[in-house]
Amino acid sequence: MFRAPPSGTVDRLFAAARHIRELEHKVISALEQAGYSEVMVPLIERDEVFSSDSTVRFVDRHGELLGLRADFTGPVARVVSTRLGNEPVVRLSYRGEVFRDVDARSARRRQLQQAGYELVDSGDVASDAEAIGLAFKISDAIGLQNVRLSLGSAELIHALCPNADASIRRALDRRDRSRLPVELLPVLELTGGVEMLARAKRDLPATARPALDRLSRVVDTLDENAKRTVIDLAEVRPWAYYTGIVFDLFADGSSGPVAGGGRYDSLAGRYGKSRPAVGASFQLDAVAEIQRDITGTRAEKGLVVALPKGRILKGVLERLGALGPTASELESRKLIVSGGAPLLGTPISFLRVKDADVPAYVEHGVADLGIVGLDVLEEKPASVLEPLDTGLGRCRLCLCGRPGTSAAELSAKGVLRVATKYPKVTRLELELRGLAAEIVPLEGSVELAVLANLADLIVDMVETGATLRANGLVELEELMSSSARVIVGRGAWRLKQDAVRALLSALKEKT
């Protein structure tokens, strides 16, 4: 007997349901006052309507591939193209649930409540300004505090790197410079007030000028909202259909954006005539979570750092110096310890957590920053930023076994069995090499798996190789290299930017 809904979904009872409906009403009412009319689109669509890899897909009894609504933008673009093609200006609003296919072990929601809007017209700067202005208006209407809008341009990224694929967009979204082409590295430094656009025009190549000029014209229309806008030219929403401005909205207490959107001028062309369009959606679950913070302390707790207990701790403490916790604090059994000197007047506290748990604390906004090995991030992906490789704890993820062993030969003879603490990364790396394997997840000393004939090979992190040699094993192939990354929560990156950047500077590898 099942007593709970599927993982990642939620029953909203009474007060929780009422809260969501009140938020929906406030959003839709604000949009109605601005001339936006509500539409209702199906919860299921043909698969091609959705661009997201996270679409929940299924085949109906007639063999047609369908998907649960993963976002509203695709269905609305279909409606505009097929039903409203003769209307010169279309202003639409919507509200409802979307569903995402996410890892059930990640504690991420599959079921999300959204409300938003789309403007389809001539596609000029005034439309961009209207979409941004509405985002601010709605955030005020629903009671968000200390709102900050992060503004970038997909047009700019395309101009600098026309062949930017999904992996490059993901790396840029995470501020992971190690996986970016050289032509995009300059945009990582172009973050700040609206005056940053003048610097960008000086520093970036001529191909970037049209996108920067358009951003400048948009900023000129924002009036008082310009003070609440941060230019971040690395801002890029991961979906490929954006063609112009892109933006995310943050507020006090949010671990991530509470709203986001941008311009997508080609999407409607999938169903007929292309129409310039811009829009945004509010994540009502995120808003409700902020407003449930009855202690009101999320935004007032200073800077919180998830400090790993493992082998990189010593190096991290050396980099932190006087900013780090004292020796007496670390010798105590306390799990939350105070830092030493404040940073730019901001007090620092540290959560003492297991290395593998660092991403969860940062992703969910409990910690603003954390330090964790790339191997952990690859095994347990989190929606965080990775702006700094500290260089600490350098090691290699290797395929290991007895001397003279060949993974390809073992695989050709039968089922290859590989033991590891990193099952997800191991499976991916072996598949890239054309090796099918049965993965045996372990938590302890994986070398024993080969010695006791539990597995043919192991995949493990190797620093010096001493344990391998002591047990008669050797490295067969390096799969990836790893070192400690500083990860930052998306909300902290935007709302505590000065303190975050100062701490990143302290943690940089000294040359």
Backbone torsions as a table, in degrees:
resi	resn	phi	psi	omega
1	MET	NA	130.0	179.9
2	PHE	-91.5	128.9	-178.1
3	ARG	-108.0	-6.6	-176.9
4	ALA	-136.5	155.8	176.7
5	PRO	-70.1	169.2	179.7
6	PRO	-56.7	150.5	179.5
7	SER	-54.0	134.6	179.3
8	GLY	90.2	-4.2	175.9
9	THR	-114.1	169.8	-172.0
10	VAL	-148.1	142.3	167.3
11	ASP	-89.7	128.5	177.8
12	ARG	-102.9	113.2	-177.2
13	LEU	-104.8	132.9	165.3
14	PHE	49.3	-103.8	-174.5
15	ALA	-60.7	-39.8	-180.0
16	ALA	-65.3	-42.4	177.9
17	ALA	-64.7	-42.6	179.8
18	ARG	-62.2	-40.0	179.9
19	HIS	-61.7	-46.1	179.0
20	ILE	-62.4	-43.4	-179.5
21	ARG	-64.6	-36.9	177.8
22	GLU	-65.1	-40.5	177.6
23	LEU	-64.5	-44.2	177.0
24	GLU	-56.3	-46.5	-177.6
25	HIS	-61.2	-42.2	-179.4
26	LYS	-64.9	-40.9	179.1
27	VAL	-64.6	-50.3	-176.5
28	ILE	-65.8	-36.9	178.3
29	SER	-63.2	-43.5	177.8
30	ALA	-61.9	-37.8	179.8
31	LEU	-72.7	-37.4	176.3
32	GLU	-60.1	-42.3	178.4
33	GLN	-62.5	-26.7	179.2
34	ALA	-90.9	4.4	176.7
35	GLY	91.6	19.4	-179.8
36	TYR	-99.4	131.0	-178.1
37	SER	-104.2	139.1	-174.8
38	GLU	-79.2	141.4	172.1
39	VAL	-123.4	157.7	175.2
40	MET	-124.2	126.5	-178.3
41	VAL	-117.1	159.0	-175.2
42	PRO	-63.5	154.5	175.6
43	LEU	-77.2	-23.5	176.0
44	ILE	-117.2	146.0	179.7
45	GLU	-141.3	164.2	169.2
46	ARG	-62.6	146.6	-170.2
47	ASP	-57.8	-35.3	-175.1
48	GLU	-67.6	-12.4	178.6
49	VAL	-67.9	-27.6	-174.2
50	PHE	-102.6	140.0	179.1
51	SER	-97.0	-13.8	-170.9
52	SER	-79.6	138.0	173.5
53	ASP	-69.0	-15.8	-175.9
54	SER	-92.0	10.5	178.0
55	THR	-63.2	133.6	173.9
56	VAL	-79.9	112.9	-173.9
57	ARG	-108.7	151.7	176.1
58	PHE	-157.2	163.0	179.8
59	VAL	-110.6	128.9	180.0
60	ASP	-81.8	179.9	-174.5
61	ARG	-67.2	-13.5	178.9
62	HIS	-96.5	2.6	178.1
63	GLY	86.7	9.1	-179.6
64	GLU	-87.1	133.4	178.7
65	LEU	-80.4	120.9	-177.6
66	LEU	-122.6	168.0	177.6
67	GLY	-142.0	145.0	170.2
68	LEU	-70.8	149.0	-177.4
69	ARG	-58.1	112.4	179.3
70	ALA	-93.4	-21.6	174.7
71	ASP	-160.2	171.4	179.7
72	PHE	-95.8	-17.6	-172.5
73	THR	-62.9	-46.7	179.8
74	GLY	-61.5	-51.3	178.3
75	PRO	-60.2	-38.4	178.8
76	VAL	-66.6	-40.6	177.0
77	ALA	-60.6	-38.2	177.0
78	ARG	-63.3	-44.6	179.8
79	VAL	-61.7	-45.0	-178.5
80	VAL	-61.8	-44.4	-176.1
81	SER	-70.7	-39.6	-172.6
82	THR	-94.7	-23.7	-174.9
83	ARG	-115.8	-24.5	-172.5
84	LEU	-126.5	27.4	-174.5
85	GLY	-62.7	-24.0	-178.2
86	ASN	-92.5	-3.3	179.4
87	GLU	-83.3	121.2	-177.6
88	PRO	-66.7	-32.3	179.4
89	VAL	-133.5	128.8	179.3
90	VAL	-128.5	124.8	175.0
91	ARG	-119.7	113.4	-174.9
92	LEU	-120.6	148.1	170.4
93	SER	-127.0	164.7	-179.0
94	TYR	-157.6	163.8	173.7
95	ARG	-157.0	152.6	178.8
96	GLY	149.6	-171.2	-176.4
97	GLU	-95.7	146.6	168.5
98	VAL	-124.9	157.0	-176.9
99	PHE	-128.7	136.6	-178.6
100	ARG	-123.4	143.8	176.2
101	ASP	-89.2	96.4	-178.0
102	VAL	-119.3	165.2	177.5
103	ASP	-65.1	119.1	-176.1
104	ALA	-64.0	-19.5	-179.4
105	ARG	-85.7	-4.5	-172.9
106	SER	-89.3	-5.2	-176.9
107	ALA	64.6	19.9	174.6
108	ARG	-90.3	150.6	-179.3
109	ARG	-76.7	134.1	167.7
110	ARG	-85.4	-29.3	-175.3
111	GLN	-108.5	120.0	-177.8
112	LEU	-127.2	145.9	179.3
113	GLN	-104.8	123.3	-177.0
114	GLN	-126.2	155.9	167.5
115	ALA	-146.1	140.7	-176.1
116	GLY	-168.0	-162.6	-171.4
117	TYR	-156.3	156.3	176.7
118	GLU	-139.1	138.0	177.5
119	LEU	-118.9	120.3	-179.9
120	VAL	-117.3	115.8	179.9
121	ASP	-156.5	-140.7	-177.0
122	SER	-76.8	-14.6	175.6
123	GLY	81.6	27.6	-178.4
124	ASP	-88.4	-178.2	-177.4
125	VAL	-61.4	-34.6	-180.0
126	ALA	-59.9	-33.4	178.1
127	SER	-67.6	-43.4	176.5
128	ASP	-58.9	-45.4	-179.1
129	ALA	-63.5	-38.7	179.1
130	GLU	-63.6	-42.5	-179.4
131	ALA	-63.7	-41.7	179.5
132	ILE	-69.2	-43.0	178.8
133	GLY	-60.2	-37.9	177.4
134	LEU	-65.2	-37.8	178.4
135	ALA	-60.2	-43.0	177.2
136	PHE	-66.8	-42.5	-178.4
137	LYS	-61.6	-44.0	-179.4
138	ILE	-67.2	-42.3	-179.6
139	SER	-60.5	-36.2	176.5
140	ASP	-69.7	-39.1	-177.2
141	ALA	-65.0	-32.9	-177.9
142	ILE	-95.9	5.1	169.6
143	GLY	86.2	24.0	177.6
144	LEU	-75.4	147.6	-176.5
145	GLN	-113.0	148.5	175.6
146	ASN	51.3	52.0	-176.4
147	VAL	-72.8	135.7	175.0
148	ARG	-130.4	133.7	178.3
149	LEU	-109.0	127.2	177.8
150	SER	-98.8	119.9	-171.1
151	LEU	-118.5	127.4	175.8
152	GLY	-138.6	-163.2	-175.9
153	SER	-148.7	118.9	173.4
154	ALA	-67.5	-30.8	177.1
155	GLU	-61.5	-39.9	178.8
156	LEU	-63.3	-46.8	-178.7
157	ILE	-61.9	-40.4	178.4
158	HIS	-65.4	-37.4	179.7
159	ALA	-66.2	-38.1	-178.8
160	LEU	-79.3	-32.6	-175.3
161	CYS	-143.9	80.1	-175.1
162	PRO	-57.6	-24.9	-176.5
163	ASN	-99.7	20.4	-179.7
164	ALA	-62.8	115.3	-179.5
165	ASP	-94.9	-171.9	-176.1
166	ALA	-62.1	-37.3	-179.1
167	SER	-66.3	-36.9	178.0
168	ILE	-70.0	-40.0	177.8
169	ARG	-64.0	-39.0	177.5
170	ARG	-63.4	-43.0	179.2
171	ALA	-63.6	-40.3	178.6
172	LEU	-67.9	-40.6	178.0
173	ASP	-60.4	-31.1	-179.4
174	ARG	-93.9	-1.4	-177.2
175	ARG	58.4	37.0	-177.7
176	ASP	-94.2	92.2	-174.2
177	ARG	-66.5	-21.9	-177.6
178	SER	-66.8	-18.4	-176.7
179	ARG	-117.0	17.5	-179.2
180	LEU	-104.3	144.3	172.2
181	PRO	-67.6	154.7	-172.4
182	VAL	-59.2	-31.4	-176.4
183	GLU	-69.3	-16.9	179.0
184	LEU	-99.1	-9.7	-177.9
185	LEU	-59.4	-37.3	-178.7
186	PRO	-60.2	-30.1	-175.2
187	VAL	-69.5	-19.3	178.8
188	LEU	-64.6	-24.4	-178.7
189	GLU	-95.0	-3.6	-174.0
190	LEU	-100.7	72.5	-179.9
191	THR	-133.6	132.6	177.9
192	GLY	163.4	-156.5	178.8
193	GLY	-68.0	178.0	-176.3
194	VAL	-62.1	-20.2	177.5
195	GLU	-66.3	-13.5	179.7
196	MET	-62.1	-24.4	-179.2
197	LEU	-64.2	-35.0	178.6
198	ALA	-63.9	-41.7	177.5
199	ARG	-64.8	-40.3	-179.7
200	ALA	-61.5	-38.7	179.6
201	LYS	-66.0	-28.3	176.9
202	ARG	-79.1	-38.2	-169.3
203	ASP	-90.6	-27.5	-174.6
204	LEU	-93.3	157.1	-178.4
205	PRO	-66.8	167.1	-175.3
206	ALA	-60.6	-27.5	-179.2
207	THR	-63.1	-20.9	-178.8
208	ALA	-84.3	-11.7	-170.3
209	ARG	-61.4	-44.0	179.9
210	PRO	-58.4	-43.6	179.3
211	ALA	-66.1	-39.9	179.2
212	LEU	-67.8	-38.0	177.6
213	ASP	-63.3	-40.5	178.8
214	ARG	-65.8	-43.4	176.7
215	LEU	-58.7	-40.3	179.3
216	SER	-62.3	-42.0	179.8
217	ARG	-66.6	-36.5	176.6
218	VAL	-63.7	-46.2	-178.8
219	VAL	-61.2	-36.8	-179.2
220	ASP	-63.4	-20.0	-178.6
221	THR	-92.2	-5.2	-170.1
222	LEU	-81.2	-15.4	178.8
223	ASP	51.8	-126.7	-175.9
224	GLU	-64.2	-26.3	-179.7
225	ASN	-69.6	-13.9	176.8
226	ALA	-61.5	-29.3	179.0
227	LYS	-69.8	-20.9	-179.9
228	ARG	-101.8	13.8	-176.3
229	THR	-113.8	133.2	174.9
230	VAL	-111.6	127.0	173.8
231	ILE	-81.9	122.4	177.1
232	ASP	-134.8	99.0	-174.1
233	LEU	-75.1	-3.3	170.3
234	ALA	-92.3	-1.4	178.1
235	GLU	-66.9	120.8	179.1
236	VAL	-151.2	122.0	175.9
237	ARG	-76.9	137.1	-169.0
238	PRO	-62.5	-21.2	-176.9
239	TRP	-71.0	138.4	-171.7
240	ALA	-75.3	-14.5	-171.5
241	TYR	-79.5	-7.2	-179.4
242	TYR	-72.3	139.1	-175.3
243	THR	-125.1	-9.7	-176.0
244	GLY	-140.7	-131.5	-179.5
245	ILE	-60.2	146.6	171.3
246	VAL	-134.6	143.8	-178.9
247	PHE	-150.9	152.6	172.6
248	ASP	-128.4	149.8	-177.4
249	LEU	-118.1	130.6	-179.8
250	PHE	-121.9	156.0	179.4
251	ALA	-148.1	160.0	179.0
252	ASP	-50.5	131.9	177.1
253	GLY	90.8	-6.4	-176.1
254	SER	-90.4	134.5	175.9
255	SER	-81.6	-17.7	178.6
256	GLY	-150.0	-174.3	-179.5
257	PRO	-64.5	141.7	175.7
258	VAL	-93.7	-12.1	177.5
259	ALA	-158.6	159.8	177.8
260	GLY	-169.1	159.3	179.3
261	GLY	179.7	-160.2	-179.7
262	GLY	163.5	-169.1	-177.6
263	ARG	-98.4	135.8	179.2
264	TYR	-140.5	94.8	-171.6
265	ASP	-88.9	-5.3	-174.7
266	SER	-114.4	-9.7	-170.8
267	LEU	-63.4	-42.6	-178.5
268	ALA	-63.0	-22.0	-180.0
269	GLY	-64.5	-14.4	175.7
270	ARG	-64.9	-24.2	-172.4
271	TYR	-115.5	-2.0	-177.3
272	GLY	163.1	-130.3	-178.0
273	LYS	-77.8	134.8	176.3
274	SER	-68.5	140.8	178.3
275	ARG	-133.1	129.9	174.7
276	PRO	-60.1	135.5	-176.5
277	ALA	-151.0	151.4	176.6
278	VAL	-146.7	146.6	-179.0
279	GLY	-170.8	-178.2	-179.9
280	ALA	-158.9	159.2	175.7
281	SER	-131.1	146.5	176.0
282	PHE	-100.6	135.7	177.7
283	GLN	-89.8	96.6	-171.8
284	LEU	-70.1	-26.0	174.9
285	ASP	-62.6	-42.7	-179.4
286	ALA	-65.8	-39.9	178.4
287	VAL	-64.0	-44.9	-179.5
288	ALA	-62.9	-36.9	179.4
289	GLU	-64.6	-41.7	176.5
290	ILE	-59.3	-45.8	-175.1
291	GLN	-75.1	-12.7	173.2
292	ARG	-85.0	-6.5	-180.0
293	ASP	-73.5	78.7	-170.2
294	ILE	-68.8	-19.5	178.1
295	THR	-78.9	-20.4	177.4
296	GLY	67.0	23.6	-174.1
297	THR	-105.3	-6.3	-174.4
298	ARG	-55.9	-41.6	-175.5
299	ALA	-89.4	-2.3	-172.7
300	GLU	-114.6	9.7	-171.1
301	LYS	-92.9	16.0	-178.3
302	GLY	72.8	-154.0	179.7
303	LEU	-100.0	127.5	-177.8
304	VAL	-114.7	128.7	-176.4
305	VAL	-120.0	129.3	173.7
306	ALA	-83.5	110.9	-174.0
307	LEU	-99.9	120.3	-176.9
308	PRO	-73.3	146.4	180.0
309	LYS	-87.0	-11.6	-170.1
310	GLY	-79.5	-154.7	-169.2
311	ARG	-68.9	-17.5	-179.2
312	ILE	-88.9	-2.9	-175.3
313	LEU	-59.0	-44.9	-177.1
314	LYS	-57.9	-45.9	179.7
315	GLY	-64.6	-38.5	178.4
316	VAL	-63.1	-44.3	-179.5
317	LEU	-63.8	-36.5	177.6
318	GLU	-64.2	-40.3	178.4
319	ARG	-67.1	-39.4	-177.3
320	LEU	-69.0	-34.2	-179.6
321	GLY	57.7	-128.7	-176.7
322	ALA	-67.0	-15.9	178.8
323	LEU	-75.0	-23.1	-174.3
324	GLY	-79.3	172.5	177.8
325	PRO	-67.8	152.4	179.1
326	THR	-73.0	164.4	179.4
327	ALA	-61.1	-38.7	-179.7
328	SER	-65.9	-36.7	176.7
329	GLU	-62.9	-43.4	-177.6
330	LEU	-70.4	-28.1	179.1
331	GLU	-77.3	-15.1	178.5
332	SER	-77.0	173.3	177.6
333	ARG	-96.3	9.8	179.7
334	LYS	-68.4	140.7	-179.9
335	LEU	-93.3	-19.0	173.9
336	ILE	-120.5	118.9	-176.1
337	VAL	-124.2	153.5	-179.2
338	SER	-84.6	150.4	174.4
339	GLY	-82.7	177.3	178.2
340	GLY	-83.2	-108.0	-178.4
341	ALA	-69.4	143.0	174.7
342	PRO	-68.2	160.5	-178.1
343	LEU	-112.9	112.8	-176.3
344	LEU	53.1	38.0	179.9
345	GLY	80.5	1.4	-178.6
346	THR	-101.0	123.8	177.3
347	PRO	-69.0	148.5	180.0
348	ILE	-117.5	136.4	170.7
349	SER	-126.9	157.9	-174.2
350	PHE	-126.6	134.7	172.4
351	LEU	-97.6	125.6	-179.4
352	ARG	-92.1	104.4	-172.5
353	VAL	-129.1	158.6	174.0
354	LYS	-66.0	143.6	-176.1
355	ASP	-49.0	-46.1	-175.2
356	ALA	-66.7	-16.5	-178.1
357	ASP	-93.1	-10.1	-175.6
358	VAL	-56.6	-48.2	-177.8
359	PRO	-57.7	-37.2	-178.2
360	ALA	-65.7	-42.7	-179.5
361	TYR	-64.4	-36.4	-179.3
362	VAL	-77.4	-44.4	-178.1
363	GLU	-59.4	-38.3	-176.9
364	HIS	-88.9	6.9	172.1
365	GLY	79.8	5.7	177.2
366	VAL	-71.7	-39.0	171.8
367	ALA	-112.8	147.0	177.8
368	ASP	-81.7	-37.8	179.7
369	LEU	-135.4	165.6	173.9
370	GLY	-157.0	162.5	177.0
371	ILE	-121.5	126.4	-173.4
372	VAL	-156.1	150.4	179.4
373	GLY	-69.8	148.5	178.1
374	LEU	-60.5	-31.1	179.4
375	ASP	-60.8	-38.6	178.5
376	VAL	-68.9	-41.8	-179.9
377	LEU	-63.4	-37.2	179.1
378	GLU	-69.9	-34.1	-178.9
379	GLU	-79.5	-34.3	-178.3
380	LYS	-125.9	75.3	-177.1
381	PRO	-58.2	142.3	178.9
382	ALA	-138.8	152.3	179.5
383	SER	-82.4	76.3	-178.8
384	VAL	-132.8	171.5	174.7
385	LEU	-97.9	149.6	-180.0
386	GLU	-125.0	65.9	-170.4
387	PRO	-77.7	-9.5	-174.4
388	LEU	-145.1	129.2	168.5
389	ASP	-97.5	113.3	-176.5
390	THR	-73.6	-21.4	-174.7
391	GLY	81.6	-4.7	-179.5
392	LEU	-76.9	150.6	173.4
393	GLY	62.8	37.0	-178.8
394	ARG	-63.0	131.2	178.3
395	CYS	-157.6	179.9	-175.0
396	ARG	-129.3	138.9	171.5
397	LEU	-89.0	116.1	-171.4
398	CYS	-124.8	150.2	168.9
399	LEU	-87.1	123.0	-172.5
400	CYS	-129.9	157.5	177.8
401	GLY	-175.5	-162.3	178.5
402	ARG	-73.8	150.7	178.1
403	PRO	-55.0	139.6	178.9
404	GLY	81.6	-0.5	-179.8
405	THR	-74.3	142.0	175.5
406	SER	-123.9	120.3	179.3
407	ALA	-61.3	-40.8	-178.4
408	ALA	-64.2	-41.7	-179.6
409	GLU	-67.4	-41.1	178.0
410	LEU	-63.0	-40.0	-179.5
411	SER	-66.0	-36.2	-179.3
412	ALA	-69.3	-27.1	-177.6
413	LYS	-82.0	-23.1	-177.6
414	GLY	172.7	-156.7	-179.0
415	VAL	-75.7	121.2	177.3
416	LEU	-80.7	127.7	179.9
417	ARG	-112.9	126.7	-175.5
418	VAL	-126.9	127.1	178.0
419	ALA	-100.0	143.9	-176.4
420	THR	-167.4	159.1	169.2
421	LYS	-89.6	-3.6	-174.6
422	TYR	-125.5	67.4	-173.2
423	PRO	-63.3	-38.8	-176.9
424	LYS	-66.7	-50.9	-179.5
425	VAL	-65.0	-39.8	-180.0
426	THR	-60.6	-46.7	-180.0
427	ARG	-59.8	-44.9	-179.3
428	LEU	-62.7	-47.0	-176.9
429	GLU	-66.5	-37.7	178.4
430	LEU	-69.1	-39.5	178.1
431	GLU	-62.6	-38.3	177.9
432	LEU	-61.8	-25.3	-179.9
433	ARG	-97.8	8.1	177.6
434	GLY	73.8	24.2	-177.8
435	LEU	-109.4	117.3	173.4
436	ALA	-85.9	134.5	-176.3
437	ALA	-148.0	152.4	169.3
438	GLU	-90.6	120.7	-175.7
439	ILE	-94.8	128.7	177.4
440	VAL	-108.9	104.9	179.6
441	PRO	-73.6	132.3	177.8
442	LEU	-131.1	160.3	177.8
443	GLU	-113.7	-25.4	-175.8
444	GLY	-95.2	-149.6	-177.9
445	SER	-69.7	106.5	-174.3
446	VAL	-72.3	-21.1	179.0
447	GLU	-56.4	-34.1	-179.1
448	LEU	-60.9	-27.6	-177.3
449	ALA	-61.1	-37.3	177.6
450	VAL	-77.2	-43.4	-178.2
451	LEU	-61.3	-35.3	-178.0
452	ALA	-96.0	8.1	177.9
453	ASN	62.7	28.3	170.3
454	LEU	-75.1	-32.6	-177.4
455	ALA	-141.0	156.7	176.6
456	ASP	-76.5	-39.4	-175.2
457	LEU	-139.6	167.1	172.0
458	ILE	-128.3	157.6	168.3
459	VAL	-122.0	122.6	-176.6
460	ASP	-152.0	164.7	175.8
461	MET	-77.7	135.2	-179.6
462	VAL	-123.9	126.1	176.9
463	GLU	-106.8	-60.8	178.6
464	THR	-108.8	-21.4	-177.4
465	GLY	83.0	6.4	-176.3
466	ALA	-63.1	-41.9	-179.4
467	THR	-65.8	-39.1	177.2
468	LEU	-60.4	-49.7	-177.4
469	ARG	-62.5	-38.9	-179.1
470	ALA	-63.9	-20.5	-178.1
471	ASN	-113.4	16.0	174.3
472	GLY	72.1	23.5	180.0
473	LEU	-110.8	161.7	-178.4
474	VAL	-137.3	160.3	172.2
475	GLU	-76.3	130.7	177.1
476	LEU	-99.9	-37.3	-179.6
477	GLU	-162.1	137.9	173.7
478	GLU	-83.0	127.0	-179.7
479	LEU	-93.7	-39.2	177.6
480	MET	-162.5	157.3	174.1
481	SER	-102.0	156.4	-176.5
482	SER	-144.2	147.4	170.1
483	SER	-151.8	173.1	-173.9
484	ALA	-78.1	128.8	176.4
485	ARG	-104.6	145.8	166.3
486	VAL	-88.8	122.6	176.9
487	ILE	-108.2	147.3	-175.4
488	VAL	-130.6	135.9	174.2
489	GLY	-67.7	145.9	-175.6
490	ARG	-63.7	-37.5	178.6
491	GLY	-67.2	-43.4	179.3
492	ALA	-64.1	-37.6	179.7
493	TRP	-59.1	-34.0	-177.2
494	ARG	-93.6	-37.9	-171.4
495	LEU	-95.2	-17.8	178.9
496	LYS	-126.9	40.6	-167.1
497	GLN	-60.3	-44.0	-176.3
498	ASP	-63.6	-47.3	-179.6
499	ALA	-66.4	-39.2	179.7
500	VAL	-62.6	-45.8	-178.2
501	ARG	-66.9	-35.3	177.6
502	ALA	-64.7	-40.0	179.1
503	LEU	-70.1	-37.3	175.9
504	LEU	-59.5	-41.0	179.2
505	SER	-62.0	-39.8	179.9
506	ALA	-66.9	-31.4	-175.4
507	LEU	-89.4	-3.6	-179.8
508	LYS	-65.0	148.5	176.5
509	GLU	-68.4	126.1	-177.8
510	LYS	-80.2	132.3	-178.4
511	THR	-114.4	NA	NA
